């Protein structure tokens, strides 16, 4: 099932309609282009269905535009195929033959995002249930979440607000038909809320310390 359906992203993150943004302004002059592009990147919320798509997006728009990004949603899934032979060969470190196995860890993807987008204010993530990215499996299965490399990296990030997207009530209502499956989801949702609060506490504390230093 598509995660947009399960987690109801369409309630707040809608595709840009041509009439809602004057893309023609970009062709007016260099000065207007620079100003309009900045507004476009800093005023919109960007949703990535997998981490490789986010990586390609950041690489494509360049450092200058990436610095204007303020709000992002990112799925934990490494990649979604199919990918061309050229893309697979060019990005061997991502091991694109598999959506979950091998490739960069979540912590590495978050660090890439942090380095590329120093002005990012809001980061939202979504688990790839029931699977876990191979690079993070050892952390997730043998350690408390406070010791996960992903969580440590988030706590050191410059974002102002972090959240983990939860499924909608309609989806949960369907899950209640199977008590065992619903109980498993409830446990993960509870953990997600704890992680979210844990990261935000550290982010707020870190932000306060940085403010004092200034």
Buried (B, 14 or more C-beta within 10 A) or exposed (E): EEBEEBBBBEEEBEEEEEEEBEEEBBEEEEEEEEEBBBEBBBEBBBBBBBBBBBBBBBEEBEEEBBBBBBBBBBBBBBBBEEBEEEBBEEBEEBBBEEBBEBBBBBBBBBBBBBEBBEEBBBBBBBBBEEEBBBBBBEBBEEEEBEEBBBBBBBBEBBBBBBBBBBBBEEBBEEBEEEEEEBEBBEEBBEEBEEBBEBBBEBBEEBEEEEEEEE
